[in-house]
């Protein structure tokens, strides 16, 4: 059974950097897609970045500041965030999908909190 576990969240000053990690610890599946969404307090969950065999896709707001490397052997994905901004504190959620067909639904982690404050 897929179990995505995130880590690496915490406190950072504006302009700082943080690296999030996510790994499937519950199964031996491989994933077609892994990625990250985030949800600010009182807000909706929004897309941050995903990666497939065809490469990464980033939200416009993070392009050039965030990177999303993955380790397919470990079924892990990372989010390397730099130049974090005041409006980016949120719970960051890992997401994964085994195959692109809709019948293979999305798996979500429990989230990790990122706080940006001076």
Kinemage of the C-alpha trace (Angstrom):
@kinemage 1
@onewidth
@group {chain A} dominant
@subgroup {mainchain}
@vectorlist {calphas} color= white
{ca unk a 1} P 0.000 0.000 0.000
{ca unk a 2} L 1.354 3.389 -0.954
{ca unk a 3} L 2.349 5.558 1.987
{ca unk a 4} L 3.978 8.857 1.170
{ca unk a 5} L 5.930 10.447 4.007
{ca unk a 6} L 7.157 14.019 3.787
{ca unk a 7} L 9.940 15.603 5.812
{ca unk a 8} L 12.074 18.714 5.838
{ca unk a 9} L 9.517 21.355 6.676
{ca unk a 10} L 10.287 24.043 9.201
{ca unk a 11} L 10.947 27.710 9.755
{ca unk a 12} L 12.832 29.887 7.312
{ca unk a 13} L 13.388 33.624 6.890
{ca unk a 14} L 12.217 35.370 3.724
{ca unk a 15} L 14.812 34.862 1.024
{ca unk a 16} L 15.967 31.641 2.624
{ca unk a 17} L 16.082 28.073 1.350
{ca unk a 18} L 14.565 24.790 2.405
{ca unk a 19} L 14.587 21.241 1.038
{ca unk a 20} L 11.586 18.960 1.373
{ca unk a 21} L 11.677 15.206 0.932
{ca unk a 22} L 8.989 12.650 0.181
{ca unk a 23} L 9.352 8.905 -0.014
{ca unk a 24} L 6.969 6.005 -0.424
{ca unk a 25} L 7.599 3.816 2.623
{ca unk a 26} L 4.630 1.538 2.200
{ca unk a 27} L 5.020 -0.206 -1.130
{ca unk a 28} L 7.459 -1.273 -3.834
{ca unk a 29} L 5.576 0.491 -6.620
{ca unk a 30} L 7.196 2.784 -9.094
{ca unk a 31} L 5.514 6.036 -10.005
{ca unk a 32} L 4.920 7.710 -13.333
{ca unk a 33} L 4.505 11.067 -11.617
{ca unk a 34} L 5.564 12.536 -8.302
{ca unk a 35} L 5.147 16.099 -7.189
{ca unk a 36} L 4.164 18.767 -4.701
{ca unk a 37} L 1.136 20.873 -3.915
{ca unk a 38} L 0.709 23.379 -1.109
{ca unk a 39} L -2.135 24.823 0.896
{ca unk a 40} L -1.945 28.011 2.880
{ca unk a 41} L -4.108 28.451 5.956
{ca unk a 42} L -7.621 29.249 4.816
{ca unk a 43} L -6.680 28.732 1.177
{ca unk a 44} L -7.115 26.095 -1.484
{ca unk a 45} L -4.584 23.421 -2.345
{ca unk a 46} L -2.502 24.648 -5.275
{ca unk a 47} L -0.079 23.084 -7.696
{ca unk a 48} L 3.641 23.689 -7.102
{ca unk a 49} L 5.555 21.232 -9.293
{ca unk a 50} L 5.481 17.710 -10.689
{ca unk a 51} L 7.977 15.509 -12.457
{ca unk a 52} L 7.563 12.599 -14.864
{ca unk a 53} L 9.897 10.837 -17.273
{ca unk a 54} L 9.317 13.759 -19.611
{ca unk a 55} L 10.702 16.221 -17.107
{ca unk a 56} L 9.496 18.746 -14.533
{ca unk a 57} L 6.613 21.167 -14.676
{ca unk a 58} L 6.503 24.171 -12.354
{ca unk a 59} L 3.877 26.652 -11.309
{ca unk a 60} L 4.682 30.043 -12.745
{ca unk a 61} L 5.109 31.529 -9.277
{ca unk a 62} L 7.973 29.188 -8.358
{ca unk a 63} L 9.742 28.761 -11.690
{ca unk a 64} L 13.407 29.654 -11.378
{ca unk a 65} L 13.356 29.401 -7.575
{ca unk a 66} L 12.273 25.815 -6.933
{ca unk a 67} L 13.641 22.538 -8.264
{ca unk a 68} L 12.094 19.068 -8.129
{ca unk a 69} L 14.648 16.271 -8.388
{ca unk a 70} L 13.534 12.688 -7.935
{ca unk a 71} L 15.065 9.323 -7.090
{ca unk a 72} L 13.152 6.647 -8.989
{ca unk a 73} L 14.969 3.823 -7.223
{ca unk a 74} L 13.785 5.051 -3.832
{ca unk a 75} L 10.405 6.247 -5.152
{ca unk a 76} L 11.311 9.594 -3.668
{ca unk a 77} L 10.895 13.184 -4.730
{ca unk a 78} L 12.365 16.366 -3.330
{ca unk a 79} L 11.492 20.038 -3.462
{ca unk a 80} L 14.440 22.395 -3.300
{ca unk a 81} L 13.074 25.815 -2.499
{ca unk a 82} L 15.095 29.011 -2.611
{ca unk a 83} L 14.289 32.709 -2.213
{ca unk a 84} L 11.183 31.854 -0.254
{ca unk a 85} L 8.696 34.675 0.002
{ca unk a 86} L 6.391 35.993 2.713
{ca unk a 87} L 3.302 34.602 1.017
{ca unk a 88} L 4.630 31.068 0.699
{ca unk a 89} L 4.162 29.577 4.140
{ca unk a 90} L 1.861 26.605 3.795
{ca unk a 91} L 1.474 22.912 4.319
{ca unk a 92} L 3.308 21.230 1.453
{ca unk a 93} L 1.847 17.944 0.254
{ca unk a 94} L 3.569 15.221 -1.720
{ca unk a 95} L 1.545 13.608 -4.500
{ca unk a 96} L 2.217 10.547 -6.645
{ca unk a 97} L 0.501 8.605 -9.405
{ca unk a 98} L 1.571 5.176 -10.624
{ca unk a 99} L 0.396 5.494 -14.217
{ca unk a 100} L -1.043 8.346 -16.312
{ca unk a 101} L -4.399 6.618 -16.802
{ca unk a 102} L -7.138 8.200 -14.633
{ca unk a 103} L -7.931 4.807 -13.124
{ca unk a 104} L -4.640 5.117 -11.293
{ca unk a 105} L -5.639 7.763 -8.801
{ca unk a 106} L -3.515 10.194 -6.858
{ca unk a 107} L -1.820 9.283 -3.612
{ca unk a 108} L -1.198 12.027 -1.074
{ca unk a 109} L 1.092 12.424 1.886
{ca unk a 110} L 0.072 13.979 5.200
{ca unk a 111} L 1.914 17.219 4.518
{ca unk a 112} L 4.785 19.113 6.062
{ca unk a 113} L 4.544 22.671 7.352
{ca unk a 114} L 6.728 25.431 5.969
{ca unk a 115} L 6.772 28.715 7.859
{ca unk a 116} L 8.290 31.860 6.318
{ca unk a 117} L 8.734 34.711 8.741
{ca unk a 118} L 11.174 37.385 9.750
